Amino acid sequence: MTLYEQSLPYIRAISPYQPGKPITQLAREMGLAVDQIVKLASNENPLGMSPKARAAVTGAIADLARYPDDFALKQALTERTGLGSERIVLGNGSNDVLDIVARVFLAPGRSAILAQYAFAVYPLATLAAGAEPIVVTARDYGHDLDAMQAAIRADTHLIWIANPNNPTGTFLPYAQLRAFLQAVPAHIVVVLDEAYNEYLTPAERVDTTAWLADLPNLVITRTFSKIYGMAGLRVGYALTSAEIADLMNRVRQPFNCNNLAIAAAVAALDDHEFVASSYALNRSGMAQIVGGLKRLGCTHIPSHGNFVTFRLADAAQVNQRLLQQGVIVRPIGGYGMPDWLRVTIGSESENARFLAALEVAL
């Protein structure tokens, strides 16, 4: 028996996560200069990182010989959310937090429920724990909460929900979501992934942390990778009951948030001007991209995040033509959507570059 055959069968069944193509990789493949390439594939903030966070990173370099102390970040999150530090779990990006939840509550013989077209990490984390993912058919490319509730089995221990959802950008009104959470049996953990929460309009947004008071099985996950522009520093967090947080911290890797990430995150939470600018740029950019897609005759899914998913008759070929022009977007065939591409909202000039390249590609 080979070493490969000795590995766990549910590990061999996993298809590795495929990230958006890096700029340097495309430069090598196409012989392009790095500064000629526009990347709109990974839902990154076109403004970069918060200036306050950048300054904090510079100041933290002197202490890199020391192991991280996450007290300051937990304290900042406590002040922001009103929750005690014993209810906060930090992660090396929110993906790390999602994996921790799966390791605590899933195992062979257990199942987890997720929506069709939901974030790829949910089935990966489920399979890595040896559990069975139950994929519920989407409704209008988003979560069908009634069908997800009906899919609950005796062995179900976890439900994954993204709001807004990636890669489709769909959004569940909070009244519907609240009713669903109240109907879920109390022994089943529900993960509410709010990675794109800050891009919701004020009219849409609800402070879901208040729900934790009477939903002890709820885990809310958030990230600094999106509107805060810190994707490269990898820091995310979970908000939940003290009981669940205690269990998650038992399997969490020590020092899973590094010194630079902690310093940047603390500063970013206080940079309200940067967050407001990022939100405003996303709103105007969304209108620019959607208007251009309509002009070019491309169907799109209305999005509540910082990206738009749009349909093409020959998505793979169009994507290749975009790459040849130095424009990177995200193919999502791995989500079961081979006729769709996802484009991140960039700066005004990046959006214009994408639309011009798309017109040529079409």
C-alpha positions as semicolon CSV with decimal commas, in nm:
position;residue;x (nm);y (nm);z (nm)
1;M;0,000;0,000;0,000
2;T;0,138;0,340;-0,100
3;L;0,160;0,639;0,134
4;Y;-0,115;0,801;-0,071
5;E;-0,340;0,499;-0,015
6;Q;-0,266;0,508;0,358
7;S;-0,404;0,861;0,387
8;L;-0,762;0,908;0,503
9;P;-1,010;0,854;0,217
10;Y;-1,207;1,169;0,297
11;I;-0,885;1,370;0,265
12;R;-0,816;1,220;-0,077
13;A;-1,168;1,321;-0,182
14;I;-1,096;1,692;-0,133
15;S;-1,032;1,915;-0,433
16;P;-0,785;2,181;-0,318
17;Y;-0,902;2,541;-0,300
18;Q;-0,806;2,738;-0,609
19;P;-0,727;3,104;-0,532
20;G;-0,745;3,387;-0,783
21;K;-0,450;3,397;-1,022
22;P;-0,166;3,610;-0,879
23;I;-0,044;3,908;-1,081
24;T;0,313;3,777;-1,091
25;Q;0,198;3,441;-1,228
26;L;0,011;3,604;-1,516
27;A;0,312;3,827;-1,583
28;R;0,528;3,515;-1,623
29;E;0,273;3,331;-1,836
30;M;0,195;3,615;-2,075
31;G;0,524;3,800;-2,072
32;L;0,353;4,111;-1,938
33;A;0,490;4,377;-1,707
34;V;0,344;4,361;-1,357
35;D;0,230;4,724;-1,374
36;Q;0,032;4,646;-1,692
37;I;-0,189;4,395;-1,512
38;V;-0,518;4,464;-1,335
39;K;-0,632;4,202;-1,085
40;L;-1,005;4,194;-1,012
41;A;-1,029;3,831;-0,905
42;S;-1,002;3,804;-0,526
43;N;-1,239;4,068;-0,385
44;E;-0,953;4,280;-0,253
45;N;-0,993;4,646;-0,159
46;P;-0,868;4,870;-0,445
47;L;-0,770;5,137;-0,188
48;G;-0,528;4,895;-0,027
49;M;-0,486;4,893;0,350
50;S;-0,609;5,153;0,594
51;P;-0,345;5,426;0,644
52;K;-0,376;5,385;1,020
53;A;-0,322;5,011;0,985
54;R;-0,019;5,069;0,762
55;A;0,136;5,299;1,021
56;A;0,065;5,045;1,296
57;V;0,243;4,772;1,097
58;T;0,550;4,992;1,065
59;G;0,549;5,055;1,437
60;A;0,510;4,685;1,522
61;I;0,816;4,569;1,328
62;A;1,046;4,640;1,622
63;D;0,873;4,371;1,832
64;L;0,875;4,085;1,583
65;A;1,120;3,888;1,796
66;R;0,841;3,851;2,053
67;Y;0,553;3,605;2,037
68;P;0,218;3,773;1,966
69;D;-0,007;3,906;2,240
70;D;-0,365;3,923;2,113
71;F;-0,504;4,110;2,416
72;A;-0,520;4,447;2,237
73;L;-0,718;4,310;1,944
74;K;-0,964;4,122;2,165
75;Q;-1,006;4,437;2,373
76;A;-1,074;4,643;2,059
77;L;-1,329;4,388;1,939
78;T;-1,490;4,385;2,282
79;E;-1,534;4,762;2,266
80;R;-1,673;4,736;1,913
81;T;-1,916;4,448;1,974
82;G;-1,998;4,475;2,344
83;L;-1,908;4,108;2,389
84;G;-1,658;3,985;2,646
85;S;-1,319;3,861;2,524
86;E;-1,416;3,509;2,634
87;R;-1,663;3,508;2,342
88;I;-1,410;3,604;2,075
89;V;-1,193;3,361;1,876
90;L;-0,918;3,498;1,652
91;G;-0,801;3,333;1,333
92;N;-0,539;3,346;1,061
93;G;-0,804;3,494;0,836
94;S;-1,170;3,396;0,875
95;N;-1,096;3,078;0,676
96;D;-0,896;2,960;0,977
97;V;-1,192;3,026;1,205
98;L;-1,424;2,830;0,973
99;D;-1,185;2,535;0,982
100;I;-1,169;2,552;1,363
101;V;-1,549;2,533;1,390
102;A;-1,553;2,228;1,163
103;R;-1,282;2,053;1,365
104;V;-1,474;2,109;1,688
105;F;-1,819;1,994;1,573
106;L;-1,770;1,765;1,272
107;A;-1,632;1,413;1,239
108;P;-1,694;1,093;1,041
109;G;-2,059;0,996;1,080
110;R;-2,174;1,358;1,104
111;S;-2,309;1,592;0,837
112;A;-2,311;1,965;0,763
113;I;-2,557;2,158;0,549
114;L;-2,456;2,423;0,296
115;A;-2,613;2,594;-0,003
116;Q;-2,531;2,526;-0,364
117;Y;-2,296;2,801;-0,491
118;A;-2,183;2,884;-0,137
119;F;-1,824;2,963;-0,038
120;A;-1,584;2,682;-0,135
121;V;-1,426;2,660;0,209
122;Y;-1,747;2,518;0,362
123;P;-1,733;2,181;0,184
124;L;-1,353;2,174;0,219
125;A;-1,369;2,222;0,597
126;T;-1,651;1,969;0,621
127;L;-1,467;1,703;0,423
128;A;-1,139;1,767;0,605
129;A;-1,317;1,678;0,930
130;G;-1,446;1,355;0,777
131;A;-1,809;1,472;0,774
132;E;-2,059;1,461;0,490
133;P;-2,155;1,788;0,318
134;I;-2,525;1,809;0,234
135;V;-2,555;2,054;-0,054
136;V;-2,901;2,214;-0,081
137;T;-3,012;2,340;-0,421
138;A;-2,995;2,718;-0,444
139;R;-3,292;2,950;-0,491
140;D;-3,212;3,233;-0,733
141;Y;-2,838;3,157;-0,682
142;G;-2,871;3,207;-0,307
143;H;-2,963;3,018;0,008
144;D;-3,302;2,844;0,017
145;L;-3,361;2,851;0,393
146;D;-3,677;2,639;0,381
147;A;-3,496;2,367;0,188
148;M;-3,196;2,388;0,419
149;Q;-3,420;2,340;0,721
150;A;-3,588;2,044;0,553
151;A;-3,244;1,891;0,482
152;I;-3,156;1,859;0,852
153;R;-3,088;1,498;0,948
154;A;-3,032;1,320;1,277
155;D;-2,656;1,332;1,214
156;T;-2,647;1,704;1,122
157;H;-2,428;1,907;1,356
158;L;-2,344;2,219;1,155
159;I;-2,506;2,458;0,906
160;W;-2,302;2,701;0,695
161;I;-2,456;3,033;0,584
162;A;-2,283;3,324;0,408
163;N;-2,458;3,660;0,409
164;P;-2,386;3,818;0,166
165;N;-2,286;3,505;-0,023
166;N;-1,968;3,457;-0,221
167;P;-1,939;3,407;-0,521
168;T;-2,297;3,502;-0,613
169;G;-2,340;3,817;-0,403
170;T;-2,690;3,720;-0,292
171;F;-2,832;3,845;0,038
172;L;-3,078;3,704;0,292
173;P;-3,301;3,967;0,456
174;Y;-3,236;3,952;0,826
175;A;-3,597;3,887;0,923
176;Q;-3,590;3,563;0,720
177;L;-3,251;3,468;0,856
178;R;-3,356;3,532;1,216
179;A;-3,667;3,315;1,176
180;F;-3,454;3,035;1,031
181;L;-3,203;3,049;1,316
182;Q;-3,481;3,030;1,574
183;A;-3,623;2,720;1,402
184;V;-3,291;2,531;1,390
185;P;-3,260;2,272;1,672
186;A;-3,047;2,409;1,955
187;H;-2,790;2,128;1,931
188;I;-2,694;2,226;1,574
189;V;-2,429;2,497;1,535
190;V;-2,500;2,760;1,270
191;V;-2,207;2,953;1,122
192;L;-2,305;3,295;0,987
193;D;-2,020;3,415;0,766
194;E;-2,030;3,795;0,740
195;A;-1,709;3,856;0,546
196;Y;-1,886;4,115;0,326
197;N;-2,109;4,263;0,596
198;E;-1,953;4,611;0,577
199;Y;-2,057;4,645;0,210
200;L;-2,428;4,623;0,292
201;T;-2,627;4,944;0,272
202;P;-2,729;5,097;0,607
203;A;-3,092;5,002;0,534
204;E;-2,996;4,636;0,490
205;R;-2,757;4,602;0,781
206;V;-2,850;4,456;1,120
207;D;-2,621;4,407;1,420
208;T;-2,639;4,029;1,439
209;T;-2,419;4,020;1,750
210;A;-2,734;4,104;1,947
211;W;-2,875;3,768;1,839
212;L;-2,608;3,584;2,037
213;A;-2,797;3,664;2,359
214;D;-3,066;3,406;2,281
215;L;-2,895;3,192;2,014
216;P;-2,610;3,012;2,193
217;N;-2,558;2,784;1,892
218;L;-2,472;3,078;1,660
219;V;-2,117;3,151;1,543
220;I;-2,064;3,480;1,355
221;T;-1,743;3,506;1,154
222;R;-1,589;3,824;1,014
223;T;-1,267;3,926;0,846
224;F;-1,023;4,212;0,798
225;S;-0,943;4,093;0,445
226;K;-1,220;4,274;0,259
227;I;-1,322;4,633;0,338
228;Y;-1,024;4,680;0,574
229;G;-0,782;4,586;0,291
230;M;-0,571;4,343;0,496
231;A;-0,599;4,025;0,286
232;G;-0,223;3,969;0,297
233;L;-0,200;3,991;0,676
234;R;-0,461;3,718;0,738
235;V;-0,673;3,804;1,039
236;G;-1,034;3,715;1,108
237;Y;-1,246;3,638;1,410
238;A;-1,554;3,460;1,543
239;L;-1,815;3,592;1,785
240;T;-2,013;3,328;1,972
241;S;-2,110;3,193;2,313
242;A;-1,841;3,153;2,577
243;E;-1,895;2,776;2,565
244;I;-1,834;2,745;2,192
245;A;-1,543;2,992;2,203
246;D;-1,380;2,783;2,477
247;L;-1,403;2,471;2,262
248;M;-1,268;2,651;1,956
249;N;-0,975;2,791;2,154
250;R;-0,882;2,438;2,262
251;V;-0,799;2,342;1,903
252;R;-0,691;2,686;1,776
253;Q;-0,321;2,700;1,696
254;P;-0,128;2,916;1,945
255;F;-0,030;3,258;1,805
256;N;-0,241;3,210;1,492
257;C;-0,253;3,590;1,452
258;N;0,089;3,746;1,407
259;N;0,213;4,072;1,558
260;L;0,174;4,275;1,239
261;A;-0,179;4,150;1,179
262;I;-0,284;4,227;1,536
263;A;-0,141;4,581;1,527
264;A;-0,298;4,652;1,189
265;A;-0,638;4,516;1,290
266;V;-0,654;4,726;1,608
267;A;-0,573;5,039;1,410
268;A;-0,807;4,950;1,123
269;L;-1,106;4,921;1,356
270;D;-1,055;5,285;1,444
271;D;-1,015;5,411;1,088
272;H;-1,376;5,499;1,020
273;E;-1,287;5,744;0,743
274;F;-1,111;5,470;0,545
275;V;-1,404;5,231;0,581
276;A;-1,646;5,503;0,467
277;S;-1,426;5,581;0,164
278;S;-1,402;5,211;0,076
279;Y;-1,779;5,172;0,100
280;A;-1,843;5,478;-0,118
281;L;-1,591;5,366;-0,380
282;N;-1,754;5,024;-0,392
283;R;-2,101;5,172;-0,442
284;S;-1,990;5,393;-0,732
285;G;-1,778;5,114;-0,879
286;M;-2,069;4,871;-0,859
287;A;-2,283;5,112;-1,061
288;Q;-2,000;5,152;-1,313
289;I;-1,950;4,777;-1,359
290;V;-2,319;4,689;-1,368
291;G;-2,388;4,967;-1,618
292;G;-2,107;4,840;-1,840
293;L;-2,224;4,478;-1,822
294;K;-2,576;4,583;-1,921
295;R;-2,440;4,787;-2,210
296;L;-2,249;4,480;-2,331
297;G;-2,555;4,258;-2,297
298;C;-2,420;4,046;-2,008
299;T;-2,659;3,899;-1,753
300;H;-2,547;3,949;-1,393
301;I;-2,659;3,851;-1,045
302;P;-2,746;4,156;-0,829
303;S;-2,469;4,172;-0,570
304;H;-2,450;4,291;-0,211
305;G;-2,073;4,248;-0,183
306;N;-1,772;4,403;-0,356
307;F;-1,796;4,192;-0,671
308;V;-2,036;4,103;-0,951
309;T;-2,095;3,761;-1,107
310;F;-2,197;3,770;-1,474
311;R;-2,291;3,515;-1,739
312;L;-2,136;3,450;-2,079
313;A;-2,192;3,196;-2,354
314;D;-1,820;3,112;-2,363
315;A;-1,688;3,214;-2,021
316;A;-1,368;3,011;-2,038
317;Q;-1,266;3,161;-2,373
318;V;-1,358;3,513;-2,267
319;N;-1,155;3,469;-1,949
320;Q;-0,852;3,363;-2,155
321;R;-0,891;3,669;-2,379
322;L;-0,907;3,890;-2,071
323;L;-0,587;3,734;-1,936
324;Q;-0,414;3,802;-2,265
325;Q;-0,502;4,169;-2,216
326;G;-0,364;4,168;-1,862
327;V;-0,700;4,163;-1,681
328;I;-0,759;3,896;-1,416
329;V;-1,113;3,806;-1,311
330;R;-1,234;3,489;-1,139
331;P;-1,367;3,184;-1,327
332;I;-1,612;2,999;-1,101
333;G;-1,654;2,669;-1,280
334;G;-1,541;2,505;-0,956
335;Y;-1,865;2,629;-0,799
336;G;-2,069;2,453;-1,066
337;M;-2,105;2,778;-1,263
338;P;-1,891;2,721;-1,576
339;D;-2,077;2,988;-1,776
340;W;-2,008;3,263;-1,523
341;L;-1,720;3,491;-1,427
342;R;-1,685;3,701;-1,111
343;V;-1,526;4,045;-1,120
344;T;-1,418;4,241;-0,813
345;I;-1,513;4,608;-0,793
346;G;-1,190;4,803;-0,841
347;S;-1,099;5,168;-0,875
348;E;-1,271;5,375;-1,143
349;S;-0,978;5,327;-1,382
350;E;-0,953;4,953;-1,310
351;N;-1,323;4,909;-1,374
352;A;-1,294;5,100;-1,702
353;R;-0,996;4,885;-1,803
354;F;-1,196;4,568;-1,732
355;L;-1,500;4,683;-1,930
356;A;-1,285;4,785;-2,228
357;A;-1,105;4,452;-2,220
358;L;-1,434;4,263;-2,187
359;E;-1,574;4,441;-2,493
360;V;-1,268;4,331;-2,691
361;A;-1,293;3,978;-2,553
362;L;-1,656;3,951;-2,652
